[in-house]
């Protein structure tokens, strides 16, 4: 199943290269390192808050997974730098991905 | 390699007006030809269009409207640094011998689709540029102990400088208090910290050394070019308080021009948001990391227009495809001592810094008399 199909169902699974085992981001069916095929690594990744700011009552954060993969995610509680978080909600809305962490 | 210079330029005022992209392009091109009636349009080998507008076949359209039948005609898009990318392409055509004279025309409408990079899904629902600018601002302020009031000085300075520029979108000057009291977009960004999308166009004519002699007595040469793309997505930036692509592009341009940053007398840099200006000055090597605001404060207090004399993107407005070309025109005017009330004292070397999508890609040019 593709990254986007899983994301639509609320699963955040990162593609991993079948050959060199590199986590590939942005999600792709091919590895950007060795060009071999990828498959989704189905685990509940933990991320670390790198930076954040706030718009109205919602925080938006840069969250890093696996030392190199960074996304922007929403957070309702006050984040702390280096805080370890997990994806609590994700999906696709009007063509755009969305991520929320706790 | 053939020496390449800039023989002529034309520009429109930057406004919020609703005009067709074709007519805006034609307006700055027409301004160029009216200011330089000796130019023989038959000698123009290439017409390059810089824009993020989705209209088709713009180079042949502009060529027909302007009475040009070029050998080479196409568009170039690279978000906010489309303009300098087009200049680099024009330079390459001439330096390689494929063309002798190239018209570069850039334009954008206030509602440009280039403001949002839809592909960058790593940003989640936070695709508008205000979100990466907020993250840069937060990170930069925290790392170097800079306050919101200090960052506001960038906007105050650049609006002040834009007030001397008849083509700038901004006609007002502001105080630090005005910036601080402007609409809060996020915890780390106020409305007056931002450049604004607008409608505008700018055109320049590049030529080989031999052809330059026919058309101008005060040639300006492109002596340095540096470019670097580190990624397309904002979150691939390894640092959130410095700009890696700008650092590499700047060093490449200075190496090509065989000069040091201390020899640059005047510069236009891509201040899409207040925080960008100190980050760029530091990344280009004008000063040490964390010291950019001290330079900016000093320039502002002494009314020294060395950085962003035309008012930068914050003061002039940001018609994406025209921005890099407009920055280049300002440096040409400065080097030719034609910048009127914005004029720096007898500059010899100038620099243009133009970037895209949270500094994931940068272009730096060095211009000399």
Interface residues (C-beta under 8 A of the other chain):
Chain A: X25 X26 X50 X51 X52 X53 X54 X55 X60 X62 X70 X71 X72 X73 X74 X93 X95 X96 X97 X98 X99
Chain B: X118 X121 X122 X123 X124 X125 X126 X127 X131 X134 X135 X137 X138 X139 X185 X186 X187 X188 X189 X233 X234 X235 X236 X240
